[in-house]
Amino acid sequence: MSAVSVDRLRPGDHACLTFSDPDERLDLLAGFIGAGLARGERVVCYSEAIGARDLRRHGLDGAEAVVHRERLWDPQAGPDAKAMVAGLADELGRAGDAGLRITADMCWAMRPRAGAEQLLAFENEVGVLFATGRLTAICEYDRESFDPVTLGYAARVHPRTVAATVYHEDARLRICRQHVPPGVRVSGELDAAAGAEALADALAEAVRLDPDVHVNLNRVTDLAPGAAACLIQVANALPLGRHMVVTCPAPIGRLLAGVPSLKVLSREL
């Protein structure tokens, strides 16, 4: 099963997200949640790691409308698959015709009182709720917490797998699509040799898709002059009224300062 971009999920989809980068996880979930809010769906986020403050800080409009619950399960009784599915059925009933969109951190399966059998039972039994077409969900699996066998099972039982759109990835550099705000996210060493062509492709797609071009360089450790020139060239070519917005460490921000159509939001290291 091939992975899809989060913006291609449709009502009734049951998707799996395996992650190792918390920032990428937050961005994908923000895109998923934002799509649900735009559709008028009831949105519930089951997570101890991501709250309304994280979504607001990430730039998600309407984050206050998201219902946050720390867990799917009753802390007094411990994780139980049948009880968790029943709880989701209740949430689906509360959502009514508008539909329900949930994100669920599956880390509960690593707790001593849970066990793999409850995870297997949950993923098997929750499928009946998607038959209505009113439930859309992403189940989140941390690759640092789950073993390869469990991750493989999770990928098999979910009809969809969600992943970022990646333009370039190697040991030193990663360039991928950012969903909130829409644009491009880069991490690692952005030098002319390794990433110039991929960066140009990513920026071209952002120019085509997005009103303003947001470029997240917060995790870039080195920006070569050629890569900086690529950013400036794209910013200068934007039509009147459109801008490039770059978030980055202060030293990189100083390299990009002074371009009229490029707004720099820098932070001190």
matplotlib code that plots the C-alpha trace (Angstrom):
import matplotlib.pyplot as plt

x = [0.0, 1.5, 1.4, -0.8, -0.6, -2.8, -4.8, -6.0, -7.9, -11.6, -14.6, -14.7, -10.9, -9.0, -5.3, -2.1, 0.7, 4.1, 6.5, 9.9, 10.0, 7.6, 7.5, 6.5, 3.8, 2.4, 2.3, 0.5, -2.0, -2.6, -3.3, -5.7, -7.5, -7.7, -9.4, -12.0, -12.7, -13.2, -15.8, -17.6, -16.8, -16.5, -12.8, -11.4, -7.6, -6.7, -3.2, -1.1, 1.6, -0.3, -2.7, -4.5, -1.5, 0.7, -1.8, -2.2, 1.6, 1.8, -0.5, -3.8, -6.8, -9.7, -7.6, -9.9, -12.7, -10.8, -11.9, -8.8, -8.8, -5.6, -6.7, -9.1, -9.4, -10.7, -7.6, -9.3, -9.9, -6.9, -6.9, -9.7, -10.5, -14.2, -14.6, -12.5, -14.5, -17.7, -16.4, -15.7, -19.2, -20.6, -18.4, -19.7, -23.3, -22.5, -21.1, -24.3, -24.5, -21.6, -19.2, -16.4, -12.7, -10.2, -6.5, -5.4, -2.0, -1.6, 1.1, -1.4, -0.6, 2.9, 1.5, 1.9, -1.9, -2.5, -0.5, -0.4, -3.7, -5.7, -4.1, -4.9, -8.5, -9.0, -7.7, -9.9, -13.1, -13.0, -13.4, -17.2, -17.5, -16.1, -18.9, -21.1, -18.7, -19.0, -15.8, -12.3, -9.3, -5.5, -3.9, -0.4, 2.4, 5.8, 8.6, 10.8, 8.3, 6.8, 8.7, 8.9, 6.4, 3.8, 4.5, 4.1, 0.8, -0.5, 0.4, -1.5, -4.7, -5.2, -6.7, -4.6, -1.1, -0.3, 3.1, 4.6, 5.3, 9.1, 11.1, 14.5, 15.8, 19.3, 21.5, 22.2, 19.1, 15.3, 12.9, 9.2, 5.8, 4.5, 0.7, 0.2, 1.0, 1.2, 4.6, 8.0, 9.9, 13.6, 15.9, 19.7, 22.4, 21.0, 23.9, 23.8, 25.1, 22.7, 19.4, 19.3, 17.2, 14.9, 14.4, 13.6, 11.0, 9.5, 9.2, 7.7, 4.9, 4.3, 4.1, 1.5, -0.6, -0.3, -1.3, 1.9, 4.9, 5.9, 9.4, 10.3, 14.1, 14.0, 16.0, 18.5, 22.0, 23.8, 22.4, 24.8, 24.8, 23.4, 20.4, 19.9, 20.0, 17.3, 15.0, 15.6, 15.0, 11.7, 10.6, 11.5, 9.5, 6.3, 3.4, 2.5, 0.6, 2.2, 5.1, 7.5, 7.5, 10.7, 11.0, 14.5, 17.3, 18.6, 21.9, 20.1, 17.6, 20.4, 21.4, 17.9, 17.2, 16.3, 14.3, 11.0, 8.8, 10.5, 9.4, 11.8, 10.6, 13.8, 14.6, 17.7, 19.6]
y = [0.0, 3.4, 6.4, 9.4, 13.0, 14.0, 16.4, 13.4, 11.8, 11.7, 11.2, 7.6, 7.0, 5.1, 6.0, 5.1, 7.6, 6.3, 9.0, 9.7, 13.5, 15.3, 18.4, 16.5, 14.7, 18.0, 19.4, 16.4, 16.4, 20.2, 19.7, 16.9, 18.8, 21.9, 20.1, 18.7, 22.2, 23.5, 20.9, 21.6, 18.2, 17.5, 17.1, 15.2, 14.8, 12.0, 12.8, 13.6, 15.1, 17.6, 20.1, 23.3, 25.4, 23.3, 23.7, 27.4, 27.9, 25.9, 28.4, 26.4, 28.7, 27.5, 25.4, 26.3, 24.3, 21.1, 18.8, 17.5, 14.3, 12.9, 9.3, 7.0, 4.8, 5.0, 5.5, 3.7, 0.5, 0.6, 0.3, -2.0, -2.4, -2.9, 0.1, 2.4, 1.5, 2.1, 5.5, 6.4, 5.2, 7.7, 10.5, 9.6, 9.9, 13.3, 14.5, 13.7, 14.3, 16.7, 13.8, 13.0, 13.4, 12.0, 11.7, 9.0, 8.5, 4.8, 5.0, 3.6, 0.1, 0.4, 0.7, -2.3, -2.9, -2.8, -5.3, -6.1, -8.1, -5.0, -3.1, -5.9, -6.1, -2.3, -2.0, -4.9, -3.8, -0.1, -0.8, -1.1, 2.6, 3.7, 2.0, 5.0, 7.3, 9.8, 8.9, 9.8, 9.0, 8.9, 6.5, 7.6, 5.2, 6.4, 4.5, 4.9, 3.2, 0.3, -2.6, -3.4, -6.2, -4.0, -1.2, -3.6, -4.8, -1.3, -0.6, -3.7, -3.1, 0.5, 1.1, 4.3, 5.3, 9.0, 10.5, 13.8, 14.7, 14.5, 16.3, 15.2, 13.0, 11.7, 11.5, 15.3, 17.0, 16.6, 18.8, 18.1, 19.7, 21.7, 21.8, 24.5, 27.1, 25.7, 25.7, 23.9, 22.6, 21.9, 20.3, 19.6, 21.1, 23.0, 23.3, 24.0, 20.6, 18.4, 20.3, 23.1, 21.3, 19.7, 23.1, 24.7, 22.0, 22.3, 26.1, 25.9, 23.7, 26.0, 29.0, 27.1, 25.9, 28.6, 32.3, 33.1, 30.8, 29.7, 28.2, 26.6, 26.6, 26.3, 23.0, 24.1, 24.0, 25.4, 27.5, 27.8, 31.0, 29.2, 28.0, 31.5, 32.8, 30.3, 31.5, 35.2, 34.6, 32.8, 35.6, 38.3, 36.6, 36.4, 38.5, 41.7, 41.1, 37.7, 37.1, 34.5, 34.0, 32.3, 31.1, 30.4, 30.9, 34.5, 33.8, 32.5, 35.4, 37.9, 36.3, 36.8, 40.3, 43.2, 41.4, 43.4, 40.3, 38.1, 38.4, 36.8, 35.5, 34.6, 33.3, 33.4, 30.2]
z = [0.0, -1.0, 1.2, 0.4, 1.3, 4.3, 2.1, -0.1, 2.8, 2.4, 4.8, 5.9, 5.5, 8.3, 8.0, 9.7, 10.4, 11.5, 12.6, 14.1, 13.7, 16.1, 14.0, 10.9, 12.9, 14.2, 10.7, 9.2, 12.0, 11.7, 8.0, 8.8, 11.6, 9.6, 6.7, 9.2, 10.7, 7.2, 6.5, 9.7, 11.2, 15.0, 15.6, 18.5, 19.2, 21.6, 22.6, 25.7, 23.4, 21.3, 22.6, 21.5, 22.3, 20.0, 17.2, 17.7, 17.8, 14.6, 12.9, 12.7, 12.5, 14.7, 17.0, 19.9, 18.3, 18.6, 21.4, 23.3, 25.3, 26.8, 26.2, 24.5, 27.5, 31.1, 33.4, 36.2, 34.1, 31.7, 27.9, 26.7, 23.0, 23.3, 25.6, 23.4, 20.3, 22.3, 23.3, 19.7, 18.7, 21.3, 19.8, 16.4, 17.7, 19.1, 15.8, 14.0, 10.2, 10.3, 10.8, 13.2, 12.5, 15.1, 15.6, 18.1, 19.6, 19.9, 22.6, 25.1, 23.6, 25.2, 28.7, 31.1, 31.4, 27.7, 25.6, 22.0, 22.1, 22.9, 20.1, 17.6, 18.9, 18.7, 15.1, 14.1, 15.8, 15.1, 11.4, 11.7, 12.6, 9.2, 7.3, 7.8, 5.9, 8.8, 10.6, 9.4, 11.5, 11.7, 14.1, 15.1, 15.7, 17.0, 15.3, 18.3, 20.6, 18.5, 17.2, 13.4, 13.6, 15.2, 12.7, 9.9, 11.3, 11.6, 8.0, 6.9, 8.8, 7.8, 4.3, 4.0, 5.1, 5.5, 4.8, 4.0, 0.3, 0.2, -2.5, -1.3, 1.4, 2.3, 5.4, 5.4, 4.0, 3.9, 1.9, 2.2, 1.8, 4.8, 5.4, 8.0, 7.0, 3.4, 1.9, 2.2, 5.2, 5.1, 7.7, 7.6, 5.4, 2.4, 0.1, -3.7, -4.7, -2.7, -2.6, -5.2, -7.8, -5.2, -3.4, -6.8, -7.5, -4.0, -4.3, -7.7, -6.4, -3.5, -5.9, -7.9, -4.9, -2.2, -2.0, -0.1, 0.0, 3.5, 3.9, 7.2, 7.7, 11.5, 11.3, 8.7, 10.0, 7.0, 4.1, 1.1, -0.9, -3.9, -1.9, -0.5, -4.0, -5.1, -2.3, -3.2, -6.9, -6.3, -3.9, -6.4, -9.2, -7.2, -8.5, -6.9, -3.6, -2.9, -0.6, 0.6, 4.4, 5.8, 9.4, 10.3, 12.9, 13.1, 11.3, 8.2, 8.5, 8.1, 4.8, 3.5, 4.9, 2.6, -0.1, -0.6, -1.3, 1.3, 5.0, 7.5, 10.9, 12.7, 16.1, 18.1, 18.7]

ax = plt.figure().add_subplot(projection="3d")
ax.plot(x, y, z, "-o")
ax.set_aspect("equal")
plt.show()
